[in-house]
Amino acid sequence: MNGSDFLQVALSLGALVVVAPFLGRFFAQVYGDEPHLLRKPFGWMERISRTVIGSGSYELEMDWKKYAKALLLFNVIGFAFTFVVQ
């Protein structure tokens, strides 16, 4: 690695450190079902995805069967997406 590689890594880490508190606050609002900046323009997408998933509200806990089902479904969708992209 030469000097420009180290500079690029340092700038990326610096940008991540600067942006992390703002993103953390935003995600806390989204997952806490509090009003946030993007609720008006993208609220319809959230409602559709909740309807498709079958979740009326955010579930704070799930048993191992629901967790296993969600994990397998996520991995199957991710595999299919990666296969299509490839």
ZASEDO-744604 format. One record per atom (N, C-alpha, C): x, y, z; atom name. Coordinates in Angstrom, 3 decimals, always signed. Atoms other than C-alpha are relative to their C-alpha. Layout:
N
NODE, u, v, w, atom
NODE, X, Y, Z, CA
...
This chain:
86
NODE, u, v, w, atom
NODE, +0.842, -1.187, +0.000, N
NODE, +0.000, +0.000, +0.000, CA
NODE, +0.880, +1.241, +0.000, C
NODE, -0.748, -1.256, +0.028, N
NODE, +1.220, +3.433, -0.830, CA
NODE, -0.756, +1.085, +0.769, C
NODE, +0.557, -1.093, -0.798, N
NODE, +0.417, +6.809, +0.702, CA
NODE, -1.427, +0.356, -0.350, C
NODE, +1.372, -0.363, +0.380, N
NODE, -2.741, +7.460, -1.317, CA
NODE, -1.009, -1.033, +0.519, C
NODE, +0.890, +1.024, -0.561, N
NODE, -4.224, +4.148, -0.125, CA
NODE, -0.302, +0.278, +1.472, C
NODE, +0.205, -0.332, -1.412, N
NODE, -3.698, +5.108, +3.510, CA
NODE, -0.879, +1.246, +0.148, C
NODE, +0.810, -1.216, -0.036, N
NODE, -5.194, +8.537, +2.818, CA
NODE, -1.463, -0.325, -0.287, C
NODE, +1.368, +0.374, +0.336, N
NODE, -8.266, +6.962, +1.230, CA
NODE, -0.677, -0.726, +1.172, C
NODE, +0.551, +0.713, -1.152, N
NODE, -8.789, +4.618, +4.201, CA
NODE, -0.276, +0.981, +1.137, C
NODE, +0.178, -0.983, -1.077, N
NODE, -8.316, +7.499, +6.657, CA
NODE, -1.193, +0.910, -0.280, C
NODE, +1.138, -0.860, +0.349, N
NODE, -10.812, +9.711, +4.796, CA
NODE, -1.325, -0.761, +0.118, C
NODE, +1.220, +0.801, -0.121, N
NODE, -13.368, +6.892, +4.639, CA
NODE, -0.381, -0.196, +1.464, C
NODE, +0.278, +0.170, -1.426, N
NODE, -13.055, +6.195, +8.361, CA
NODE, -0.420, +1.317, +0.647, C
NODE, +0.378, -1.306, -0.530, N
NODE, -13.227, +9.904, +9.138, CA
NODE, -1.431, +0.364, -0.365, C
NODE, +1.369, -0.283, +0.432, N
NODE, -16.409, +10.297, +7.086, CA
NODE, -0.996, -0.865, +0.773, C
NODE, +0.863, +0.892, -0.764, N
NODE, -17.901, +7.302, +8.868, CA
NODE, -0.182, +0.484, +1.435, C
NODE, +0.068, -0.506, -1.376, N
NODE, -17.093, +8.761, +12.289, CA
NODE, -0.868, +1.254, +0.065, C
NODE, +0.782, -1.236, +0.013, N
NODE, -18.652, +12.108, +11.328, CA
NODE, -1.482, -0.290, -0.210, C
NODE, +1.391, +0.261, +0.375, N
NODE, -21.848, +10.618, +9.867, CA
NODE, -0.713, -0.928, +0.990, C
NODE, +0.598, +1.021, -0.870, N
NODE, -22.428, +7.853, +12.478, CA
NODE, -1.026, +0.542, +0.998, C
NODE, +1.025, -0.472, -0.954, N
NODE, -24.221, +9.968, +15.145, CA
NODE, -1.308, +0.408, -0.670, C
NODE, +1.211, -0.418, +0.695, N
NODE, -26.654, +11.407, +12.605, CA
NODE, -0.796, -1.198, -0.500, C
NODE, +0.685, +1.206, +0.451, N
NODE, -27.434, +8.027, +11.083, CA
NODE, -0.578, -0.781, +1.175, C
NODE, +0.499, +0.693, -1.176, N
NODE, -27.790, +6.499, +14.538, CA
NODE, -1.280, +0.615, +0.529, C
NODE, +1.200, -0.703, -0.462, N
NODE, -30.302, +9.135, +15.592, CA
NODE, -1.168, -0.256, -0.957, C
NODE, +1.044, +0.230, +0.995, N
NODE, -32.232, +8.686, +12.325, CA
NODE, -0.575, -1.412, +0.116, C
NODE, +0.476, +1.374, -0.099, N
NODE, -32.404, +4.890, +12.639, CA
NODE, -0.745, -0.241, +1.306, C
NODE, +0.734, +0.120, -1.261, N
NODE, -33.488, +5.196, +16.270, CA
NODE, -1.418, +0.545, -0.161, C
NODE, +1.332, -0.538, +0.249, N
NODE, -36.402, +7.362, +15.114, CA
NODE, -0.817, -0.944, -0.876, C
NODE, +0.724, +0.899, +0.901, N
NODE, -37.313, +4.957, +12.311, CA
NODE, -0.449, -1.248, +0.746, C
NODE, +0.341, +1.245, -0.678, N
NODE, -37.183, +1.808, +14.451, CA
NODE, -0.851, +0.231, +1.240, C
NODE, +0.842, -0.329, -1.146, N
NODE, -38.847, +3.564, +17.384, CA
NODE, -1.375, +0.462, -0.406, C
NODE, +1.285, -0.423, +0.561, N
NODE, -41.784, +4.441, +15.102, CA
NODE, -0.333, +1.443, +0.383, C
NODE, +0.159, -1.421, -0.271, N
NODE, -41.253, +8.143, +15.788, CA
NODE, -0.002, +0.759, -1.324, C
NODE, -0.026, -0.784, +1.233, N
NODE, -41.787, +10.892, +13.204, CA
NODE, +1.440, +0.344, -0.399, C
NODE, -1.341, -0.300, +0.497, N
NODE, -38.726, +11.439, +11.020, CA
NODE, -0.097, +0.695, -1.342, C
NODE, -0.087, -0.827, +1.201, N
NODE, -37.615, +13.379, +7.963, CA
NODE, -0.583, -0.674, -1.240, C
NODE, +0.405, +0.693, +1.228, N
NODE, -38.417, +10.728, +5.331, CA
NODE, -1.355, -0.690, +0.100, C
NODE, +1.282, +0.676, -0.156, N
NODE, -41.789, +9.603, +6.674, CA
NODE, -1.012, +0.470, -1.047, C
NODE, +0.980, -0.486, +0.975, N
NODE, -43.822, +11.851, +4.366, CA
NODE, +0.288, -0.512, -1.413, C
NODE, -0.200, +0.458, +1.378, N
NODE, -42.116, +11.022, +1.056, CA
NODE, +0.009, -1.521, -0.161, C
NODE, -0.131, +1.442, +0.153, N
NODE, -41.532, +7.311, +1.761, CA
NODE, -0.879, -0.801, +0.951, C
NODE, +0.881, +0.703, -0.928, N
NODE, -44.244, +6.449, +4.283, CA
NODE, -0.849, -1.053, -0.679, C
NODE, +0.812, +0.968, +0.735, N
NODE, -46.286, +4.677, +1.638, CA
NODE, +0.760, -1.308, -0.230, C
NODE, -0.798, +1.218, +0.174, N
NODE, -43.409, +2.238, +1.016, CA
NODE, +0.046, -0.813, +1.288, C
NODE, -0.037, +0.681, -1.294, N
NODE, -43.215, +1.442, +4.713, CA
NODE, -1.312, -0.719, +0.258, C
NODE, +1.301, +0.627, -0.218, N
NODE, -46.951, +0.748, +4.876, CA
NODE, -0.170, -1.232, -0.885, C
NODE, +0.106, +1.144, +0.907, N
NODE, -46.791, -1.543, +1.824, CA
NODE, +0.872, -1.149, +0.477, C
NODE, -0.895, +1.076, -0.448, N
NODE, -43.802, -3.456, +3.157, CA
NODE, -0.527, -0.646, +1.277, C
NODE, +0.580, +0.574, -1.220, N
NODE, -45.490, -3.893, +6.551, CA
NODE, -1.176, -0.908, -0.343, C
NODE, +1.133, +0.823, +0.406, N
NODE, -48.596, -5.239, +4.802, CA
NODE, +0.485, -1.307, -0.615, C
NODE, -0.529, +1.202, +0.650, N
NODE, -46.565, -7.668, +2.682, CA
NODE, +0.627, -0.934, +1.026, C
NODE, -0.655, +0.804, -1.026, N
NODE, -44.538, -8.849, +5.663, CA
NODE, -1.012, -0.556, +0.983, C
NODE, +1.013, +0.447, -0.942, N
NODE, -47.646, -9.121, +7.798, CA
NODE, +0.234, +0.515, +1.399, C
NODE, -0.297, -0.576, -1.303, N
NODE, -46.436, -6.900, +10.605, CA
NODE, -0.756, +1.311, +0.130, C
NODE, +0.754, -1.224, -0.215, N
NODE, -48.920, -4.335, +11.854, CA
NODE, +0.826, +1.044, +0.730, C
NODE, -0.887, -0.894, -0.727, N
NODE, -46.341, -2.841, +14.158, CA
NODE, +1.323, -0.723, +0.187, C
NODE, -1.306, +0.608, -0.206, N
NODE, -42.746, -3.452, +15.057, CA
NODE, -0.074, -0.995, +1.151, C
NODE, -0.043, +1.007, -1.052, N
NODE, -42.303, -6.656, +17.007, CA
NODE, +1.344, +0.106, +0.703, C
NODE, -1.240, -0.137, -0.741, N
NODE, -39.761, -6.330, +19.764, CA
NODE, +0.646, -1.343, +0.279, C
NODE, -0.540, +1.321, -0.270, N
NODE, -39.361, -10.050, +20.375, CA
NODE, -0.625, -1.003, -0.947, C
NODE, +0.532, +1.099, +0.786, N
NODE, -39.764, -13.190, +18.337, CA
NODE, +0.606, -1.300, +0.513, C
NODE, -0.526, +1.292, -0.444, N
NODE, -39.401, -16.844, +19.144, CA
NODE, +0.962, -0.548, -1.051, C
NODE, -1.042, +0.511, +0.872, N
NODE, -36.794, -19.044, +17.516, CA
NODE, -0.545, -0.432, -1.348, C
NODE, +0.584, +0.430, +1.278, N
NODE, -39.185, -20.322, +14.832, CA
NODE, -0.189, +1.181, -0.940, C
NODE, +0.156, -1.204, +0.830, N
NODE, -40.032, -16.828, +13.588, CA
NODE, +1.360, +0.529, -0.441, C
NODE, -1.346, -0.467, +0.330, N
NODE, -36.358, -15.876, +13.732, CA
NODE, +0.622, -0.861, -1.096, C
NODE, -0.559, +0.902, +1.008, N
NODE, -35.321, -18.965, +11.744, CA
NODE, -0.669, +0.223, -1.351, C
NODE, +0.726, -0.251, +1.253, N
NODE, -38.027, -18.296, +9.148, CA
NODE, +0.467, +1.307, -0.636, C
NODE, -0.448, -1.295, +0.535, N
NODE, -36.985, -14.644, +8.785, CA
NODE, +1.430, -0.087, -0.528, C
NODE, -1.386, +0.144, +0.422, N
NODE, -33.299, -15.581, +8.537, CA
NODE, +0.095, -0.771, -1.314, C
NODE, -0.021, +0.773, +1.238, N
NODE, -33.908, -18.231, +5.876, CA
NODE, -0.581, +0.784, -1.167, C
NODE, +0.605, -0.797, +1.060, N
NODE, -36.187, -15.948, +3.881, CA
NODE, +0.943, +1.096, -0.465, C
NODE, -0.952, -1.043, +0.351, N
NODE, -33.636, -13.137, +4.000, CA
NODE, +1.147, -0.570, -0.835, C
NODE, -1.108, +0.602, +0.729, N
NODE, -30.863, -15.472, +2.825, CA
NODE, -0.424, -0.477, -1.384, C
NODE, +0.484, +0.443, +1.313, N
NODE, -32.968, -16.929, -0.004, CA
NODE, -0.172, +1.197, -0.924, C
NODE, +0.183, -1.203, +0.822, N
NODE, -33.915, -13.459, -1.242, CA
NODE, +1.353, +0.591, -0.376, C
NODE, -1.342, -0.515, +0.296, N
NODE, -30.298, -12.315, -0.970, CA
NODE, +0.725, -0.839, -1.023, C
NODE, -0.617, +0.882, +0.980, N
NODE, -29.077, -15.371, -2.883, CA
NODE, -0.596, +0.215, -1.378, C
NODE, +0.668, -0.213, +1.291, N
NODE, -31.675, -14.850, -5.621, CA
NODE, +0.416, +1.343, -0.614, C
NODE, -0.419, -1.310, +0.498, N
NODE, -30.767, -11.159, -5.916, CA
NODE, +1.433, -0.050, -0.522, C
NODE, -1.390, +0.108, +0.433, N
NODE, -27.062, -11.958, -6.105, CA
NODE, +0.108, -0.813, -1.284, C
NODE, -0.010, +0.820, +1.214, N
NODE, -27.727, -14.649, -8.706, CA
NODE, -0.449, +0.809, -1.210, C
NODE, +0.497, -0.833, +1.101, N
NODE, -29.721, -12.213, -10.854, CA
NODE, +1.050, +1.050, -0.387, C
NODE, -1.012, -1.013, +0.288, N
NODE, -27.018, -9.545, -10.554, CA
NODE, +1.196, -0.615, -0.727, C
NODE, -1.144, +0.665, +0.625, N
NODE, -24.278, -12.004, -11.487, CA
NODE, -0.334, -0.401, -1.421, C
